[in-house]
């Protein structure tokens, strides 16, 4: 699988942004403010001359939208759990019918 150098760098930047967001959320939940944390030092990256011309001609990508702070991942509620159980019972019943009921209906005189 081949990757473009600029794509890899863009992905690395997105991961860094996400890690910074996670650090802010963890600090907020621990009762710290983001000002209490020292920012991680970033090292400037040197691009090869051939990539510099290509990067200069591209327009910068817009910053990704921040994930809402009030997002709470949901879990299984009672109705979805009940639906899964009922679906399993229906599938099991269908299999039993196909194995035993259908042959009996098709061939009633079979030994």
C-alpha positions as CSV (number, residue, x, y, z in Angstrom):
1,X,0.0,0.0,0.0
2,X,1.6,3.3,-1.0
3,X,0.9,6.6,0.8
4,X,1.7,10.1,-0.2
5,X,4.0,12.0,2.1
6,X,1.6,14.9,2.5
7,X,-1.3,12.5,3.3
8,X,0.7,10.9,6.0
9,X,1.7,14.3,7.5
10,X,-1.9,15.4,7.4
11,X,-3.0,12.3,9.2
12,X,-0.3,12.7,11.8
13,X,-1.5,16.3,12.4
14,X,-5.1,15.2,12.8
15,X,-4.1,12.5,15.3
16,X,-2.1,15.2,17.3
17,X,-5.2,17.5,17.3
18,X,-7.3,14.6,18.5
19,X,-4.8,13.8,21.2
20,X,-4.7,17.4,22.3
21,X,-8.5,17.4,22.5
22,X,-8.5,14.2,24.6
23,X,-5.9,15.8,26.9
24,X,-8.2,18.8,27.4
25,X,-11.2,16.7,28.1
26,X,-9.3,14.5,30.6
27,X,-8.0,17.6,32.3
28,X,-11.5,19.2,32.5
29,X,-12.9,16.0,34.0
30,X,-10.0,15.9,36.6
31,X,-10.8,19.4,37.6
32,X,-7.7,21.0,36.1
33,X,-7.9,23.8,33.6
34,X,-6.1,23.6,30.3
35,X,-3.9,26.5,31.5
36,X,-2.5,24.2,34.2
37,X,-1.0,22.0,31.6
38,X,2.2,22.8,29.8
39,X,1.8,22.5,26.1
40,X,3.8,19.9,24.4
41,X,6.7,21.2,22.4
42,X,6.3,20.8,18.7
43,X,9.3,20.4,16.4
44,X,9.2,22.2,13.1
45,X,9.3,19.9,10.2
46,X,11.6,20.3,7.3
47,X,10.1,19.4,3.9
48,X,12.2,18.3,1.0
49,X,12.5,20.9,-1.8
50,X,10.3,19.0,-4.2
51,X,7.5,18.8,-1.6
52,X,7.8,22.5,-0.7
53,X,6.7,23.6,-4.2
54,X,3.8,21.2,-4.1
55,X,2.7,22.2,-0.6
56,X,2.9,25.9,-1.5
57,X,0.5,25.5,-4.4
58,X,-2.1,23.7,-2.3
59,X,-4.6,25.5,-0.3
60,X,-4.5,24.8,3.5
61,X,-7.1,22.4,4.7
62,X,-9.8,23.9,7.0
63,X,-9.5,23.0,10.6
64,X,-11.7,20.1,11.7
65,X,-14.8,20.9,13.6
66,X,-14.6,20.5,17.3
67,X,-16.5,17.5,18.8
68,X,-19.3,18.8,21.0
69,X,-18.4,18.6,24.7
70,X,-21.8,17.4,25.8
71,X,-21.6,14.2,23.7
72,X,-22.3,11.1,25.7
73,X,-21.9,7.8,24.0
74,X,-25.1,5.7,24.3
75,X,-25.4,2.1,25.3
76,X,-28.0,-0.6,24.8
77,X,-31.4,0.4,26.1
78,X,-34.0,-2.2,27.0
79,X,-35.9,-2.1,23.7
80,X,-32.8,-2.8,21.5
81,X,-31.8,-5.7,23.9
82,X,-35.3,-7.1,23.7
83,X,-35.3,-6.8,19.9
84,X,-32.0,-8.8,19.7
85,X,-33.4,-11.5,21.9
86,X,-36.6,-11.7,19.8
87,X,-34.7,-11.8,16.6
88,X,-32.6,-14.7,17.9
89,X,-35.7,-16.6,18.9
90,X,-37.3,-16.1,15.5
91,X,-34.1,-17.2,13.7
92,X,-33.8,-20.3,15.9
93,X,-37.5,-21.1,15.3
94,X,-37.0,-20.8,11.6
95,X,-34.0,-23.1,11.6
96,X,-35.9,-25.7,13.6
97,X,-38.9,-25.4,11.3
98,X,-36.7,-25.8,8.2
99,X,-35.0,-28.9,9.7
100,X,-38.0,-30.7,11.1
101,X,-41.3,-29.1,10.1
102,X,-40.8,-28.5,6.4
103,X,-39.7,-32.1,5.6
104,X,-42.7,-33.4,7.6
105,X,-45.1,-31.2,5.5
106,X,-43.5,-32.1,2.2
107,X,-43.2,-35.8,2.9
108,X,-45.9,-36.9,5.4
109,X,-45.7,-40.6,4.6
110,X,-41.9,-40.9,4.9
111,X,-40.6,-43.4,7.5
